[in-house]
């Protein structure tokens, strides 16, 4: 279900506040609820699918959030080679994937599970640990790690 204009406004304000408050070491990947909230603020209001990556240092602090791929209302093409290349350029030690479902349904699809497995395989070869994949749909977020899908 699409968000109302008022919800979009509140989310945009939240993103602005979050961006001004968070410093590199403030978002710790050890706090799943904080990571979910961060992902929701980044992606919830979008009407098209976006696949992003939180690149983390060895202490699991946020180094960079990157919107890697933009798609349509029901999908985005994701390329493991590009994710690996970005992780190496940033010198990331770990990563958390995130993408949104503009449909409003946060359940991971079989395609979501398959691309996550491919990304994990690619990053494992580079000793980059994948901690989670968060699917955002409006005010809901689903964690692959919490569901035992990683």
N, C-alpha and C positions, 0 to 999 in steps of 0.2 A: 504494500500500500504506500503510495507516494506521501511525502511529508507535506504538511501545510506550509504556507508562506511564513507563518509565525514560527513554526518549528525550525524551518530553514534559517530564519533570522537568529533564533536563539543558538543554534548550532554554529552559525558563522561568528557570533559574538564569543562563544566558547572557544572556538579555534583561535581567535585573536588573543583572548586572554591566555590560553595555553601557550601560544607561541611566545608571548611576551614574558611569561613566568618561567617556563622550562629552560633550564640550561642543560648542557651536555650530560652532566652527571646526575641530573634530577630524576630522569625516568629510568628506573631500575627494572629490568626484565624479571626480577625475582618477585614482583608484585603483580600477579595476573589481572586483578581488577583494574589496576592503574593502566596496564597495557591495553586492556579492552577499551577503557574509557578514551585513551589516546587515539586508538584506531577508529572508534566511533566518531570522535570529533573530527578526524581527518576525512572520513569517507561517507558518513551517514546521509548527508544531504545531496549527494551526487545522483544525477538521473542516468548516469552511464556507469558501466563497470570500470573500476580501476584496481590494478594489482600493485601493491606497494610492499616495500621491504624496510623493516627497521634494522639497520646495521648496528651491531653492538661491539663494544670492546671486550677484552678478556674478563672484565669485572661485570659484564652484562649491563653496562651503562649505554644509553643511546648515543651513538656517534652521529648518525644521519638517518632521517626518514626520507625515502625516495619513492615517488610515484613512478614506477618503472614502466607500466603498460596501461594504455587507455583503450577501452573497448566500446561496445554498444550497450543496449539496454539489458542484454542477457548473456554477455560473454566478452572475454578479452583474451587475446593470444599472449601466451607467456613463453619466453625463450630462456631456458636454463643457462645457455652460454652468456647471455647479457647480464643475468643476475650474478653469475660467477665473476664476470669481468668487473662489474661494479663493486662487488665485495673485495676483490683483490686491489682495486684502485683505492678504496677507502681503508684497506688493511683491517677489515673486520675479522673478529674472532668468532662471532656468532650472528645469527639472523632470526628474525621473526617475520613471517609472511603475513600479509593481510590483503583482503579484497572485500568489496561490497557486493551485495545482491540487491539491485534496485527494486526487485520484485517485492521486497519486504519479508522474504522468507530466508532465515539465516542458516538453514540446514545445508551442510556441505553436499555437493553433488559428487557423483562418481568421477566426473572430470576434475573436480577440485582435488579429490583424493589422489588421482593418478598424477596430476602435475606436481603435487606436493611430494610424492614419492620420487619423481624424476629430479626435482630440485634438491632433495635431500641427498640422493646419489651423487649428483654433480658437486655439491658443496662438501660432501664427505671426502671426496678425492683431494680437496684443498685444505682439509682439516678445519673447516668452518662448520660449527655446530648449529643445527636448526633447532630452536627451542619451541616454536609453536607456529601455528597458522590460525589467524583470527578471521572469521567471516562475519562481516557487519551487515545488518539489515535494519535500517532505521534506529530504533532505540534498543535493539537486541544485538548480542554478539555471541558467537559460538567459538570455543577454543578446541582445536584438534587435540592438544595435549590433555585437556580435561576430559575429553571424550575417549582417550586412549587410541587415537588415530595416528599417533607418531611413534 
